[in-house]
Amino acid sequence: MTVAEQIEVTLEVGQEKDLPAEPYAQGEGAEREMHAILEIGVRGHGGAGLAGGRAPGGGPALAEVLIVDTSRSMLFPPAKLHAAKDATAAAVRLLPEGTAFAVLSGHFHAAVVHPGPDHPGLAVAGPGERAAAVRAVRILDADGGTAIGTWLDLARRLLKDHPAPVKHVLLLTDGRNEHDHRAAMTLETALDACEGRFVCDAWGIGDDWDAELLLRITRRLHGRAGAVREEAELTTAYEELVTGLLGTAVPELRIRLTPTPGTVIRQVKQVVPGEQELLPAEGPGRGTEYITRAWGEEVRHFQVVLAADPTGRERGEDLQLAAVEVVVPDFGHPVRLPRPRPVLVRWTDNPLDASRRHPGVHRQGLYQQASAAVARAYRAWLRGSDGRAVADRELARALHLAGELGDPQLLDALRRIEDTPGGGRIRTGLKDVDWQHLILSSALTTPPRHPAAGPPPDPDVPPDADALVECPGCGWLGPADSVYCGGECGRRLNGPSA
């Protein structure tokens, strides 16, 4: 059995259907917001990923660009540059035969370390090319400043016309983007140009990197931010990251939302394993698509916010606000996709019913509060003794929220800066880098614990009441038990005259 024959995508929609039908207060509009959590998973690809092999057309499935910060600060202490070289060399050695790749160095400008100036474009991994790349990395030196926009833009130009379905950039920096104003390409301009072109993971090393900078890059470029506390940890971190990348099963997955007339899509964002805003793209008919990238065997959660007006609608009945589909563009491998699912609303006059929130929506709200508390604590800590009381109070709040979430990783990160366990006070002697690690940790989210998943649904079993049916006349998607089409044709769907 091939890898592709084993890939399955799953979709579950979680929501509390009840929304208040009456205005909250005098002067407020009638529009209401429905928040739903989409749980999307990719599973069963047998541990061998698309990026670890060849694309269907015979070319490389992965195009990889490794960016090494070579600004002057990487020399102090020398262990930083040594660790960067070791980790980059280890990543190069892991690249499968035929992988397209390049290594860049970045300071005021960006330069191609490998392949050399006589070889435009990307190298193709093989024994000779990997060895040559490692030799070029070993002789890297450091000088100049940090202008990350130029680094990313060079990666974009190298990857621009490459046909590999998985395009990835791994960026390492020890500093802050302090020389953006001197660069030919600012970071914001580069992010605009790079968004949607490749996935970028960004890592920090040393004592002076900026967590918000790494998050800004990775949230725009659909990657993940990380950092090492000790230079010697970087090689292992890189090996784990590249191994995970080679397990990519689906290079691109799209969430397609088709709202019913009168429903407006307010927002779609990823919330697990980290928050990422998703930009809309036009889909078929009334549909809008939201693109996500580089899926291995994993589960991610997305929050959807829809707005609708209850005026003139029935009370106490399930009404559809939108249909949710998962779409995987053709990349040469068949993928088993889930049935479309509805997002429903039940307009109610009972304030108790309307006050309930889905656990996933509630959990995301707690994470946002915890992250905000960490940010406030950090800002207060920067003020020294004048901000100590505020910093302690916000740390205590973040600890309380992490306990309510039951997130052991966040609790551990918060306790690293706590004076004594359970004291809720910030310890003395903290460095700024301690806060940067905490900011990264507070940006990671985990789903609530679920009981063990049962077997996948049988395609021959009729869909349940929350599934969707497609109208053969106009393509409208609605609840499986719909008697009539709610779209343009209004034809009967169920019963003897269907």
N, C-alpha and C positions, 0 to 999 in steps of 0.2 A: 504493500500500500504506500502511495506517495504521501509526502508531507501535505500537499494541497488537499488530498481527499479526506484528511482528518481535521481540517480547520472548521470550526463552528463558531458563529457569533450569536450571543444571547442578548436578550433585551427584556428588562422588567421596568414597569412604571409604578412608582410609589407616590401616593398623594392622599390628602384628606379632601374629599370632594365638596364638603359643605362650605358655602360662602354666604355671607349675609346679603339678603335681597334689599334691605332697607338702608337708607343713607346713614352714615356714622354720626354726622353732625350737620347742623344747618349750614348751607352754603357749599358743602362738599359735592363733587360730581358723583354720578351714579356708578362709574366704572370701578370694577373690583379686580384684584390680582390673584391669580391662582399659581401657586408654587408647586412644582412637581420634581421628583428626583428620578432620573433615568439611570438605571444600573446596566451597563453594557460590558460584556465580557467576551474575550477571545480565548478559546481553549481547544485542547486536543490536537495540537500540531506535532506531537511526538518528540518535542525537544529540539528538533532541527528547524532552524528558521530560514526564511527566504534570503535574508542578508548574508547567511553563511554559505550560500551556493551561487548558482548562476540564474540570471533572469531567463524567462521563457524564450526570448529571442537568441539566447546563447551568450549575451554580453554579461558583464558583472552585475550582480544584484545590488551591490553596495558601492557607493562613492564616499570616501571618508577624507576629511581634512582635519589635521591635528594642528592646533595653534599653540605655540609656546611663547609666553611672555618673556622677552629678552630685554626689558627695560633695566636701567642701571640698578634699581633696588633689588633685583634678583641676585645680585652678588653679595648681599648682606642679610643673613650669613651665607657663606658659599654653599651650605647644604641645600638651599632652595633650588639653585640652578642644577646642582648634581641630581637632586630628586626629580626635577622636571625632565632632565635628559634620560634618566633611568626609566621613568614611567612612559615617556614617549617611545623609547626604544622597545619597551615591553609591548606597548599597544601595536606598534608596527609589526612585531613578530607574530602577533595573533591574527593579523589580517589574512583571510583565506586566499588561496591561489586565484588570480584573476581579478582581485578587488582593485578598483581604481582608487588612488590615494595621493595625497600630497602632505608635506609638512611645511608649516609657515612659522616664521619668527616675527614677533611684533614689538615695536617700540614707538618712535614717532611715526614710523611708516611700517608697512608690512612687506616681507620678502619671502620668496619661495626658497626653502632650504633644500627640499627634494621634491620633484626632479629638478635638475639644474636649469640654467638659462638656455641651454641648447635643446631642451625638451619641453616645448610648450604644452600646457594642459596638465593632465594627471598621469602619474606613473601607474603601471599595472603590476600588482604584487606577484612576486616570484622570488626564488632564493636570491638571485642577484640584486633585484631592486630593493628587497627588504634589507639586505646587507649594506647596500650603498646608502640607503636612507638612515640606517643606524650610524654609519660612519659620519654622515653629514651632521646628525644630531649631536654626536659626541664632541665635535669641535665648535659648537655654538658658544658665543661669548655674549655679554650683556652690556648695553649702553643706551642712553637716551631715556625718553619718557614713555607715557602710556596714552595711546590714542586708539581705543578699541574699535571705533567705527571703521577705521581704515583696514583693520585686520579682518573684520567680518565682510567688508566689501570685496576684498581680494578673494576670500573664500567663495563669495557669491559668484564672482566672475569665473573662477575655476570650475564651479559646479554648474554654471548656467545652462550649458547645452548638453550636459551629460545625460544619457538615457537611463541610467540606473534608477530603479524604482525607489530605492532607499538612499537618500542623501543626508549625510550627517556631519556635523562639525563638533569637535571637542576642543574647548577653549580653556586655557589655564592662565590665571593672573595672580599676582601677589599684591596688586595695588588698586588704586582708584583711577577713574578715567580723567585724570587731572589735566591732560593736554589736548582735550577735545577741541578747544578753541583754535589750536594751531593746526589741526588736521584738515586735509582736503575734503574729508567726508566725516561729518559729525556722527555721533552714535545714533541719534534719533533719525537722521536721514538714512543711515545704513540699515537700521531696523525696518524702516518703511520699505526699503528696497529688497531686504532679505526675507521679509515675512512671507511664508508660504513657499519659499524656495528650498529650504532645508530645515532639519531639526538641529538645534544647538543645545548641548549640555555645557554648562560653565562651572568651573571649579576654582576655589580659592586656596592659596597656600601662603604660609607665613603669618605675620601679625598685622598686616595693614590693608587687607582686601575689604571690599564693601558688599555686605549681604544684599542690600537693596539694589545695587548695580547688577549683581548676578541674577536676582529675581526679575529685574526689569528685562534683561536679555532673554532669559529662558521662558518667561511668560509670553513674550512676543513671538518667540521662535519655537514654541511647543516642546521645549526641553525641560531638563531638571537641573537645579542648582545644588552644589555640594561643596564641601571643604574638608581638608584634613587638619587635624590638630598637631600632628608631628610630620615632618617632611618624609620620614621613612615609610609612612603609611600610603603615600601617593601611588607607588607602583601597584600595590595590591588593589587599591581603589580603581585604577585604570584598567587592570586586568578584569575585574568584575564588571565594570561598565561595558567594555568592549565585548566580553562574553555575552552579556545581556543583549547588546545591540545585535549581535550575530543571530540571536534567537527571534528577531523580528519576523512575525508571521504575516502581518497585513500592513503594507506600507501606508495606506490611507483608508480611513473610514469616515463616512459622512452621516451626520444625523439630519434627516429630512423631516421638517415640521410642515404640515399642511393645515393651516387654521380654517375653521369654519367661518362663514360670513359673519362679521361683527366681532371676531376675535383678533387681537393684535399681539404679536410676539414682542415682548418687552426686552427679554434678555435670555441668552443661553451661555452658560459658563461651566467649565470643568471645576469640580469641587473636591474630588479625590482622584489621585493622591496629592494634589495641590491645586490652588486656584489659578485658572487661566480663562481669560475672556475669549470667546469664540466669535469671529466676525462672520456676518451673514453673506451668503452668495445665492444668486438666483437659482431656484430649482424649477422643475416642471410644473405647469399650471400655477396654482396659488402657493406652491411649496417654496420653502426657503431651506437651504442646506448649510450646515455648519461642519467645517472640516477638522478632523483630528488626525494625527499622524503617528507612525512607527509603533504599532501594537505588537507586543509579544504575547505570551500566554498570561493574561492579567485581566483585572476588572477595574473599570473606572466609573466614577459617578459624575453626573451632570445635572445642574439645576436649571430648570426651564421656568420662566415667568411669563404668563399669559394674562392679558387684560380683556375683560368683557363687561358688557352692560346688562344688568338683570331686568331692565325695564321691559315689561310685557312678556317675560318668560315664565314658564310654569314653575311652581314651587314643588319641591320634594321629589322631582324626577331627575334621573341621570341624563344629562345633556352633554353632547360632545363639544369640546372647545377646539381640539386639534387632533390630528392623527400623527403618530410618530413612526418613522421607518428608519432602518439602518441600511445604508447603501455602501457597497464596496466597489469602487471602479475596477474595471477589468485590468488585472495585471498578469494574466496568463494562467492563473490557478483558480479552480472552482472553490467557492466558499459557501457553506450552508448558512443562510441568513434567517433571522427570526421573522415571524409574522408581524405585520404592523400592529401597533397598540394605540388605544385612544387615551387622551387626557380628558377627563370628564368633570362636570360641575353639577352640583345639586344646590339650587338656590333655596335658602331656608330663612324663616323668620325667627328661628330659635337661636338666641345669642350663644348658648352653650355649645350647640353643634358647630357654629361658625368660629368658635374660639380655638378649636383643635388644630394642631399643626402636625404634619407628618414627621416622624422621628428623624428622618434624614435632613429635612429642612431645619428642624430644631438644632440638630447636631452641627450643621454648617454655621448656624448663627452663633453657637458657642465658640467654634473655632475662630470666627471673625472677632468676637469679643476678646478671646485670649490673645490673639495676635495684636490687637489694638492696645491691650493692657501692656504687653511687652514693649511695644513702640513707645508708649507713654512713660514707662519705667526707664527706658534707655534715655529718652530726652531729659527726664528729670535727673538721672545720674550724671549726665554731661554738665549739669549746673553745679556739681560738687555738693558741698554741705547744704547749700540753699535748697537743693532739690531732694535731699535724702528722705525726708518724710513721705513725699509723693512717690518716690521710687519704691520705697518699702510697701506702701499701700497698694501700688499697682502690681508688684510682684505677688503679694498675698492674693490679690484678685485673680491673677493668672494661674496661680497654684490651685485655687478653688475651682476654677473652670476646667483645668486639666484633670482634676479629680472627678468632676462631674462627667467629663467625657470618657474617663477610664482609659486615657492614652498614656501608656507607660513611657514611651519615648519622649513625649513632651514633658511629662513629670520629671524624668531624669535630667533633661536639659535645664529645666527651671531650678532643680535642686543643686545643679552645679554652681549656681551663683548665689544660693541661699547660705546664710551665715551658719545656722544650725538647723538640722532637720525639724520641720514643723514650726520654725520660728517666724517665717514669713518676712525675714529681714535680709537685706543684701550684704554679703560678706565684704570685708575690706580687702584691698589689694587686687581688685578686679582690673583686667586690662580691657581695652576697647574690643579686642578680638574675641573675648569671651562673650560679649554682647552680640557680635556678628554671628557666631555659631548659634546663639539662642534665637536670633531673628530668623535664620534659616530653618531651625527646628520648628518654630512656631508657624511657618508657612506650609509645613507638611500636614496632611490630614489622613485619617484612617477611617474606614467604614465601620459601622457598628457590627458587633459579632452576630453572625447568623448561624442557625443550625446547619448541619451538613446538608449540602445540596443533593436533591434526589436525581434520578436519571433524567436525561434530556427528554423533551416532549416528543411523543410519537407523531410524525407528520400525518399518519392515517387517522388519528383521533380528531373528531370535530373540535374546533376552537371553543374556548370557554367564553363566558358572557362578557369578559373584558377584552376579547380579541376583536378584530375588525373584519368586515366584509367589504368587498369592492363591487360597486355597481357596474354591471356589464354594459350599461348604456352610456354613462358619462364618466366612469372612473372614480366617482365619489367614494371615499372611505368612511365607513361608519360602524357603530357597534354591531357585533355579529347577529344580535337578535332584532335588528331593525326591520320593520315591516315595509317601510317605504324609503326610497332614496331621498336623502336630504340635500342633494345637489341640484343640478340644473333640470334633469329630466323628470324627477319625482316618481319614477316607476315603482311598482310593487316588487319587493325583493323576496319576501317569504309568503308562503301560502299557495293555494292552488292556482292562482292567477299569475304567479311570479314568472 
